[in-house]
Structure formats: C-alpha cells, structure tokens
C-alpha cells in the first residue's frame, strides 16, 4: 500500500515538470524589451524608506544556518541549526521589521499558496511585484527573500526535529512532508541545486543593496556605469522573486530543479558585480578629482586676489554658461556682475524659514535705500542630489522666486568640491549661514548672520573684527535684549516704568503671573508694562496663547516674526560669543543669554524685569510667581529700596532644591559650548544629544 508521502510525491511530479517548462520559457524571454517594460510597469514607489541592511543580515543568518545543515544531513549526519553563532542584532531588526511584518507575511502566503497549487511562476512573480509596487527595487528583493527565509526556515526546523520530536513529527505529517533525512542520498542532487540557487539569490540581493549605497557626491545615477547597473536592477529583482517562487516549489515538491535557473541568477550576479567594480573605480577617480578641486579652491580663496572674480568662477561647474539669476528673476546673468562687490554668500538647504528670508530682506532693502554702503546677497542652496525629485525642484523654484537678491540658477551648478569646502571649512550643517567676501574675495567672516541679527546693517562690512569691536562696547542691557522689536520701549524707559518680558506656554501660569504682578505694581503705585515674547519653536501654541492674552487684555504680546527674531537673536548672541572664544566664566553677556535660553528650554514660564536700561532681575516661572503671590512678605522692603532690588533679594531667599533645567541649541557653525552652567543652581549641566522634528 502506498504511503501518504509517496502519493504526495507522485502527485507533485507533474507540477514540477510544468515548472521546468515555464522556467525554460521565461529564461528565454526575460531579457527582451517587452518583458522589461512589463516588469517596470509594476514599479510605483511612494518614497517610503526601508532600512534593508538589518533585514538582510537576518536573512543571511537564517539561510547560511540552514545550508551547512542540509549538506551535513545529506552526508548522513544530523543537523544542529543552533551550532552556529547568532550574529543578529535583535534591537536593530525589531525596529526595521516593526512595520514590515504584515507585508512579509502576505508574500509568504502568496508564495506558499501559489506553489502548492501548481501556479505559474511568472504570474506569481508579477503578483508579488504588484504587491510591492510602492517599494524600491532593493526593498522588493529583500522583503521577498525575507518571506522565503521564513518559509524555508520553518520547513527545515520541522524536517530536522521530526525524527526526535513528536510535535514536529505530527506537524510534518499534517504538512505531508517527506522524510528527507531517510531519503538523503536520493534528494542530494535536488538540494545541491537548491543551495546553489539560494547562494546566488543572496549574492544578487546584496549587490543590488550595495548599488543603492554608493555615494552620490562621487558618482551620478544618470551616467554609466551606474546608470547601466540601475537599468539591470529591475530584471535582477524579477529573477530573485522568480527564484524564490521556484525554490518554494522545489521545497514543496522536492523533485527536479534544473541548474539553468541558478546559472541564470549567477550570471546576473557576475554582471552586476562587474558594473559595481566599475562604479567603485569611477568613485575612486572622482574622489581623487574632488580632493584636487577642493585643494585648488582652498588655495584660491585663501590666497590674496586682485578681485573676487576668480573665486566666483571656481564656485560653479565649468559646463554652466549662466550661473545666476538677477534679483528680480527676469534674466540669467554671468557671475561677473558681482565683480569687486561686497558679497554675502547665503548658504542654506531648502528648509530655510520664511522668517529668515523676511528679516534678511528687510536688512538688504533697508541698506540699499538708506546708505551708500552696498552689498549683494547670493543664495547657495545645498541639496542632496541622490534624493532630488520634482517636489524638491518646485520647492527650490518657490524659494528662489521670493528672494529679492541674486540666486544660483540651479543647485547642481555649484561645484561639488565647493560644497565640500562649505561643509568642512565653513562648518555648514543645516542652520543657514552667510559667508562675507570683500571686493577682493577675502573671507571677512565665516558666518555674518549672527552679527546681522544682533546689530543689523550697522555691522557692515560684516567682518569678524567688526563683530569683536561691537562686543567690546556692549553690556547686558534692555536695548541689547529687545533691540527694535518693541516700538514703545523708548517711551516706557523715559517714563521710568518697570518693563517685564515673559514667556512660556502654560496659560494658567500666564494668567496667574500677570494678575499677581499687576497687583504688586498697583500696591507700589509704579508704572508697569508687560510683554509676552512666547517660546522658541512653538509657533502654533504661541499663536493660540497670544490670541488669548489679547482677548483677556492680560498684557502686550508680539506677533510671529518678532517672537522668532527675539529667540534667533539670543541664539546668535550665544554662537557669536562662542565663535570669539568667550566662556560663561569670563563673559557676563554670554552667561545671561544662556540663562534666557535655558528658561525657554523648559515648559515652565519665566520673566525678566527692567527699570531703565540696565537694572534687571530675572527668574523662572515658579519662583517669580511665588514671589508675586507672596508680595506681603517683601512689600515693606520694596517701598524702602525699590521694586527690582527688593524682588532680587526676595528671589535669593527662595531655594529650589528640586529642578530640571534644559538648554536646547540647534547645531550651528558657531559651535556648541563645551561647558554650560545651570541657570538655577550654577552647577555644570550634563550634555545629551537630542534629535527633534517639530511640526505644528
């Protein structure tokens, strides 16, 4: 009597023969133009990113655990999958697979169902490609290979354990799996072909992933050999998926797999590897050229020139005929229009804010109207060419159209070596900088935006020497803190009023604080003006609170641009001081600035009080509110010595043993201070790294 296993094998034989016929037909047709178009028609990526490296590591781990055990089993031994070291980083793969488990499961089901039902391998492959249409080519290959690793891993676990584990034996019976270990010599040729194909699939997949990691600054996707390789990757991905389907059928039927398919996939791998070698040769050559161009630009810009034209010419690619657009964007111009002029090179990515553009526009247009001192601004957008698409193109064109100064015609016109210099020497990361060049091309300051935000056009020609001379004449005063942001300030100062600037985003605290402070001013019969200055990087919350403050007539409140500029000026003061080597130990202004920024780093409120220009006291929200609400304790003292001296003495008597103060600073070419003191207790603060995306 025939066993269920022998019946299963004979019933699957005809299915395997059909698979072989399909394989021969597809091997012949896969590289023709119509087939390639069919494969590419399934591709509609939506920009999602899949971190394939940790997934591929696990796949490699699974399959390379199984293959030696198969060889061992085929030679009469017993497999021990756990004998090899597990090199998988569990935390990394958990993160990578968090959102991908469902799609991998879908592929597993698709492959298992279609293969067990004797489905057409090409149709199954195209079905999987359509299922993965929104993913990149490398992700399609890795996700399909992951599904295969799951199916094959489960299969081999059952095969290995069924001779010694009753549960595995029962599962094998239900799945109608043949006793592979007892028929090892008969099945060895089939597993040899399977192993060869699996190794070829892994090799090709790794090769595809490696192409996606090539540095875009050294090799273009639009130029051979990389463009040639990218044209082959869709077909290579198709064959990886087709091979997974073939392997699944082989595992299901365990009958005749031909070596043609493994040879085909191995040939694809050899071809891609040869293109990859050419790519690396091109990268090495381009990297050498880049370094030569970098050193050439470095020598040019650091050598005294007769004028700035030679520097301007080296900034742009030689094949570019017209590099610039004029300020009104009506025509393209050559860069000699900027010859022998003071130039601000405005360097940013495409995330430069509207507030930054508006403030800079006010300075640029104000200077041209009110003074004979002239300077021009030239915008340099720094972009990632490897991710450039129509969306970024439109964003660039939109930004360019609203800038009333010279701009590059296109970001790609800038020499890659110059971009390297901008990032390495001038320290551009993400926050905009403005490098000043005098008419002879000498760099006067690696970032003039700091002094422009602080002193405006009075800092012209925006040199580091001018910046240092301004700081020598400065003190921590109301005028330095607020500048021109509060138009009523001169009147309030002349009337000898107490002026309070406060911030935070807790409406309950704001109401309590403003009410209590007004009560204190009334009791002392002193003039008081209060101004809400919001919070940094909390635009929508500040806008809501500003509306409530005005509605309830709690105090004055600034509009969006003034709030942004207030905090940007404080950050600029910090970076400027750091750039000039000042520390909190030797510079009182820097210490006050860092205290203000630390207040803003917490969610609590804060306040600073001035009378006149330089008499000042400040505190965090809890301490200042406690003082105002407990005014009875220091009312007599306030009437004797004045409001601010009495408040300062009162605050000194309030101890706060439990506090948590933070200081959040964006990365900037000015550098991050190495040592920061807590604004509350004076102890050194610990440094942490924080990555933040604030969308309101």
WOGISUL-V40657 format. One record per pair of residues at least 6 apart in sequence whose C-alpha atoms are under 7 Angstrom apart, sorted by the first residue. I is the first residue (numbers start at 1). J is the second residue. Records with the same first field share a line. If there is no record, write none. Layout:
# WOGISUL-V40657
I->J / J
This chain:
# WOGISUL-V40657
5->176 / 177 / 178
9->253
12->253
13->255
15->118
16->253 / 255 / 256
29->35
36->235
39->234
40->234
42->129 / 130 / 133
43->133 / 134
44->133 / 134
45->133 / 134 / 135 / 136
46->134
48->135
50->139
51->96
52->139 / 142
54->92 / 93 / 96
55->93 / 96
56->142
57->88
58->88
59->146 / 149
62->149 / 153
63->149
65->81 / 84
66->81
67->195
69->79 / 80 / 81
72->78 / 79
73->79 / 181
74->184 / 185 / 188
79->160
104->143 / 146 / 147
105->147
107->128 / 144 / 147
108->147 / 148 / 151
111->245 / 248
114->124
115->248 / 249
116->252
121->242 / 245 / 246
122->242
125->241 / 242
132->140
137->234 / 237
138->208 / 209
141->205 / 237 / 240 / 241
142->205
144->241
145->244
148->244
158->168 / 172
159->180
161->168
162->168 / 169 / 172
163->169
190->255 / 256 / 257
193->257 / 259
194->247
196->262
197->262
200->262 / 265 / 266
201->240 / 265
203->269
204->269
207->272 / 273
208->233
216->385 / 386
217->416
218->283 / 286 / 287
219->282 / 283
220->226
221->227
225->275 / 278 / 279
226->279
229->272 / 275
236->268
239->265
250->257
290->417
293->417
294->417 / 418 / 421
297->314
300->311
301->311 / 441 / 442
304->442
305->440 / 441
306->440
307->339 / 340 / 439 / 440 / 441
308->339 / 340 / 439 / 440 / 441
309->336 / 339
311->441
312->335
315->414 / 415 / 418
316->413 / 414 / 415
317->413 / 414 / 415
320->413
322->332 / 333 / 334
323->333 / 334 / 335 / 408 / 409 / 413
324->332 / 333 / 334 / 335 / 406 / 407 / 408 / 409
325->331 / 332 / 333 / 406 / 407 / 408 / 409
326->332 / 333 / 405 / 406
327->404 / 405 / 406
328->404
340->439 / 440
341->375 / 438 / 439
342->375 / 376 / 437 / 438 / 439
343->375 / 376 / 377 / 436 / 437 / 438
344->376 / 377 / 378 / 434 / 435 / 436 / 437
345->377 / 378 / 379 / 380 / 434 / 435 / 436
346->377 / 378 / 379 / 380 / 433 / 434 / 435
347->379 / 380 / 381 / 432 / 433 / 434
348->380 / 381 / 382 / 430 / 431 / 432 / 433
349->381 / 382 / 383 / 430
350->381 / 396
352->432
355->561
361->404
363->456 / 457
367->457
368->374
377->405 / 406
378->405 / 406 / 407
379->406 / 407 / 408
380->407 / 408
381->411
382->411
383->411
400->407
422->428
423->429
426->446 / 669
427->669
428->669
429->668
431->667 / 668
433->447 / 449
434->446 / 447 / 448 / 449
435->445 / 446 / 447 / 448
436->443 / 444 / 445 / 446 / 448 / 462
437->443 / 444
438->444
444->462 / 463 / 464
445->462 / 463 / 464
448->462
450->572 / 573 / 576
451->459 / 467
452->459
453->569 / 572
454->569 / 573
459->466 / 467
475->589
476->589
477->613 / 614
478->610 / 613 / 614
479->613
485->562
493->612
496->611 / 612
497->526 / 527 / 528 / 611
498->527 / 528 / 529 / 609 / 610 / 611
499->528 / 529 / 530 / 609 / 610 / 611
500->529 / 530 / 531 / 607 / 608 / 609 / 610
501->530 / 531 / 532 / 533 / 607 / 608 / 609
502->531 / 532 / 533 / 606 / 607 / 608
503->532 / 533 / 534 / 535 / 605 / 606 / 607
504->534 / 535 / 603 / 604 / 605 / 606
505->535 / 541 / 542 / 603 / 605
506->604
507->545
513->625
514->554
516->628 / 629
517->628
520->628 / 631
521->527 / 528
524->639
530->555 / 556
531->555 / 556 / 557
532->555 / 556 / 557 / 558
533->557 / 558 / 563
534->542 / 563
535->542 / 600
536->564 / 567 / 600
539->696
540->696
546->557
549->555
570->593
574->590 / 593
575->670 / 671
576->670
577->590
578->670 / 671 / 673
579->670 / 671
583->590
584->590 / 591
595->679
597->663
598->661 / 662 / 663 / 679
599->606 / 620
601->662 / 663 / 664
602->661 / 662
604->621
605->620 / 621
606->619 / 620 / 621
607->618 / 619 / 620 / 621
608->617 / 618 / 619
609->616 / 617 / 618
610->616 / 617
616->644
617->644 / 648
623->651
627->650 / 651
634->646 / 650
637->646
638->646
661->678
675->684
676->684 / 685
677->683 / 684 / 685
678->684 / 685
